[in-house]
Structures are given as C-alpha cells and as structure tokens.
Amino acid sequence: MPRTSSESIVFVISGPSGSGKTTLWKRLLKEFKDITRSVSVTTRPPRKREKNGRDYTFVSEKKFLEMIRKGEFLEWALVHNHYYGTPKKNIENAKKKGLDIILEIDVQGAMNIKKSGIKAVFIFVAPPSLNVLKNRLKKRGDVSDEEIRSRTEIARKEMSYIWEYDYLIINRDVEYAYNDLKSIITAERLKTFRAIKSLKI
C-alpha cells in the first residue's frame, strides 16, 4: 500500500515476550520500504545474534540515566530490571524523511506515549493463550524455567492493558497475523484526514 500523504504515522506495537511481535515488524520492514523502526536504547546485555544499533542501542546504566537527565527520551521504563527508552531523535528523523515509524515498546512505555500527547496508532500482539506463550518461550532455548514463569506472569499483567490499544492481533498463525498487521497499516493510511491530503481536485 503506497503512502497517501507525507504525514508520518507512529505505530506503537506491544505484546508479551514470545507473542511474535518482533517477527511481524521485521517482516513488515522488508516489504514496506517507507516504514522505519525506532531502535530503542537499553541497559540489558545483548542476546545471541543481536547487534548494537540494529536490534537495540546497548548502553550502561550510567549512560542511560544521563540521557534521562538530558531529556533525550520520548519515553522510558524499567522492565525486567533493565531500562528501555525511545530516543526523541528517532521520531524526528522519521518525520524529516516522510517515513512511518514503528515503536516496539512494552505497555508501560506505550502508556507513557499516550500521556505525552503524541498521536500514534496502538497495536497489541497477543498469543492465543498463556500456555501457548509458555511453549514458545521454552522453544527459544535461551530462557530459564524461572524466567519463563516470571515472563508468563508479566504477560498476564500486560494483557490487562489490551483495551488501551486501537487494534488487537491474536497471533495464532504468523501468516494470518502478518496479514492483519498489513491491513492495519493500509487502513490507517486510507483514513480520510490523511488520504485527502494527496487528493487533487
């Protein structure tokens, strides 16, 4: 779906660890060249195959707190005992280039975005059940049983925020879920107040 106006749309995507949200937005970026992603800053250590600047910008806690003091974050939160934040410059750069932008952030960060007054489209990606979520986390092979229990409980709390979001994607099957995500992108781009800007009468 080609863009209908130069206005940048901010898409906030949240969901429990293991819901498949990362798989979905990565696929979206391969297909839609006019959508970019905000690379979050975090104090947690990188996982296998993660690269600094691509998956996250990894910094020390001291550096992160310094960025907070300087007002460099649009939002930030403490999640799983690590800090995560969205740099303001990511949104500004996307707008300058006329690109839509994806923010993959947890519910705490998403609620902070809402409070900030930033206009955004909020999308929640959920597993069909907590049991399915547990099995997905086990298949990763890099998460301990204790961490699985912790993340499952956190997922239960996160899913209580579903009604705060504009759209809900239940990821039973990645193909169907991806088509749902594309439909949301298309629907938002075709909203009258955006599409009419490219109409020449």
C-alpha positions as CSV (number, residue, x, y, z in Angstrom):
1,M,0.0,0.0,0.0
2,P,1.7,3.2,-1.2
3,R,1.7,6.2,1.1
4,T,-1.2,8.6,0.6
5,S,0.4,11.7,2.3
6,S,3.7,13.0,3.6
7,E,2.4,12.8,7.1
8,S,4.4,10.3,9.2
9,I,2.3,7.8,11.2
10,V,3.7,6.5,14.5
11,F,2.8,2.8,15.1
12,V,3.2,1.6,18.6
13,I,3.5,-2.2,18.8
14,S,3.3,-4.0,22.2
15,G,2.9,-7.6,23.4
16,P,4.3,-10.1,25.8
17,S,7.7,-11.7,25.2
18,G,7.1,-14.6,22.9
19,S,3.9,-13.2,21.3
20,G,5.7,-12.9,17.9
21,K,5.6,-9.1,17.6
22,T,9.3,-8.9,16.6
23,T,8.8,-11.4,13.8
24,L,5.9,-9.4,12.5
25,W,7.5,-6.0,12.4
26,K,10.7,-7.4,10.9
27,R,8.8,-8.9,8.1
28,L,6.9,-5.6,7.6
29,L,10.1,-3.6,7.2
30,K,11.3,-6.0,4.5
31,E,8.1,-5.4,2.5
32,F,7.4,-1.7,3.2
33,K,10.4,0.5,2.4
34,D,8.6,3.6,3.6
35,I,8.4,2.3,7.2
36,T,11.3,2.5,9.6
37,R,11.7,1.3,13.1
38,S,12.8,3.2,16.2
39,V,15.8,1.4,17.7
40,S,15.3,1.5,21.5
41,V,18.1,2.2,24.0
42,T,18.5,-0.4,26.7
43,T,20.8,-1.3,29.6
44,R,20.3,-5.1,29.3
45,P,23.1,-7.2,27.8
46,P,22.7,-8.2,24.1
47,R,21.4,-11.7,23.4
48,K,22.9,-14.1,20.8
49,R,22.9,-12.7,17.3
50,E,21.8,-9.2,18.5
51,K,23.8,-6.3,17.1
52,N,24.3,-2.9,18.7
53,G,22.5,-0.3,16.7
54,R,20.4,-2.8,14.8
55,D,18.3,-4.6,17.4
56,Y,19.0,-2.1,20.3
57,T,21.4,0.5,21.3
58,F,23.1,-1.1,24.3
59,V,24.4,1.4,26.9
60,S,25.5,1.3,30.5
61,E,23.0,2.3,33.3
62,K,25.1,5.4,33.9
63,K,24.8,6.5,30.3
64,F,21.1,5.8,30.3
65,L,20.5,7.9,33.4
66,E,22.5,10.7,31.8
67,M,20.2,10.5,28.7
68,I,17.2,10.8,31.0
69,R,18.7,13.9,32.7
70,K,19.3,15.5,29.3
71,G,15.7,14.9,28.3
72,E,16.7,12.7,25.3
73,F,13.9,10.2,25.7
74,L,10.3,10.4,24.4
75,E,9.5,7.7,27.0
76,W,11.5,5.3,29.1
77,A,10.7,2.5,31.5
78,L,12.3,-0.1,33.8
79,V,11.4,-3.6,32.5
80,H,12.7,-6.9,33.8
81,N,15.2,-4.9,35.9
82,H,16.6,-3.2,32.9
83,Y,16.0,0.3,31.4
84,Y,14.5,0.8,28.0
85,G,13.9,4.1,26.2
86,T,12.7,5.7,22.9
87,P,15.0,8.5,21.8
88,K,13.2,11.6,20.6
89,K,15.6,11.9,17.7
90,N,14.2,8.7,16.1
91,I,10.8,10.2,15.7
92,E,12.2,13.5,14.5
93,N,14.4,11.8,11.8
94,A,11.5,9.7,10.5
95,K,9.3,12.7,10.1
96,K,12.0,14.6,8.3
97,K,12.3,11.7,5.8
98,G,8.5,11.4,5.5
99,L,8.5,7.8,6.8
100,D,6.1,6.0,9.0
101,I,7.8,4.6,12.1
102,I,7.3,1.6,14.4
103,L,7.9,1.8,18.1
104,E,8.2,-1.7,19.6
105,I,7.7,-1.0,23.3
106,D,6.2,-2.5,26.4
107,V,2.8,-1.5,27.8
108,Q,4.4,0.8,30.3
109,G,6.2,2.7,27.6
110,A,3.1,2.7,25.4
111,M,1.0,4.3,28.2
112,N,3.8,6.9,28.6
113,I,3.5,7.7,24.8
114,K,-0.3,8.2,25.3
115,K,0.3,10.5,28.2
116,S,2.8,12.5,26.2
117,G,0.1,13.6,23.7
118,I,2.0,12.1,20.7
119,K,-0.5,11.0,18.0
120,A,0.0,7.3,17.5
121,V,-1.7,4.1,16.4
122,F,-1.5,1.5,19.2
123,I,-1.3,-2.2,18.2
124,F,-1.2,-5.1,20.7
125,V,0.0,-8.5,19.6
126,A,-1.2,-11.4,21.9
127,P,-0.7,-15.1,22.0
128,P,-3.9,-17.2,21.8
129,S,-3.3,-18.3,25.4
130,L,-0.7,-18.2,28.2
131,N,0.0,-21.9,27.7
132,V,1.0,-21.3,24.1
133,L,3.2,-18.4,25.3
134,K,5.0,-20.7,27.7
135,N,5.7,-23.3,24.9
136,R,7.1,-20.6,22.6
137,L,9.4,-19.3,25.3
138,K,10.6,-22.9,26.0
139,K,11.4,-23.4,22.3
140,R,13.7,-20.4,22.3
141,G,16.1,-22.4,24.4
142,D,17.7,-19.3,26.0
143,V,15.2,-18.7,28.7
144,S,15.3,-20.5,32.1
145,D,12.3,-22.1,33.7
146,E,12.3,-19.4,36.4
147,E,12.4,-16.7,33.8
148,I,9.5,-18.4,31.9
149,R,7.4,-18.3,35.0
150,S,8.3,-14.6,35.5
151,R,7.5,-13.6,31.9
152,T,4.2,-15.5,31.9
153,E,3.1,-13.6,35.0
154,I,4.2,-10.3,33.4
155,A,2.4,-11.3,30.2
156,R,-0.8,-11.8,32.2
157,K,-0.5,-8.2,33.6
158,E,0.4,-6.8,30.2
159,M,-2.6,-8.3,28.6
160,S,-4.9,-6.5,31.0
161,Y,-4.0,-3.3,29.1
162,I,-5.4,-4.6,25.8
163,W,-8.4,-2.2,25.9
164,E,-6.0,0.7,25.9
165,Y,-4.9,-0.2,22.3
166,D,-6.6,0.6,19.0
167,Y,-6.0,-2.9,17.5
168,L,-5.6,-6.4,18.7
169,I,-3.8,-9.1,16.7
170,I,-4.1,-12.6,18.2
171,N,-1.1,-14.4,16.8
172,R,-2.4,-18.0,16.3
173,D,-0.6,-18.3,12.9
174,V,2.2,-16.0,11.8
175,E,0.8,-15.6,8.2
176,Y,-2.7,-14.6,9.4
177,A,-1.2,-12.3,12.0
178,Y,1.1,-10.6,9.4
179,N,-1.9,-10.1,7.1
180,D,-3.7,-8.5,10.0
181,L,-0.8,-6.1,10.6
182,K,-0.6,-5.1,6.9
183,S,-4.4,-4.5,7.0
184,I,-3.9,-2.1,9.9
185,I,-1.2,-0.2,8.1
186,T,-3.4,0.1,5.0
187,A,-6.5,1.2,7.0
188,E,-4.6,3.9,8.8
189,R,-3.1,5.2,5.6
190,L,-6.5,5.4,4.0
191,K,-8.2,7.3,6.8
192,T,-9.8,10.3,5.2
193,F,-7.9,13.0,7.2
194,R,-4.6,11.5,5.8
195,A,-5.6,10.3,2.3
196,I,-7.3,13.6,1.4
197,K,-4.0,15.4,1.5
198,S,-3.0,13.7,-1.7
199,L,-6.3,14.3,-3.4
200,K,-6.1,16.9,-6.2
201,I,-9.5,18.5,-7.0
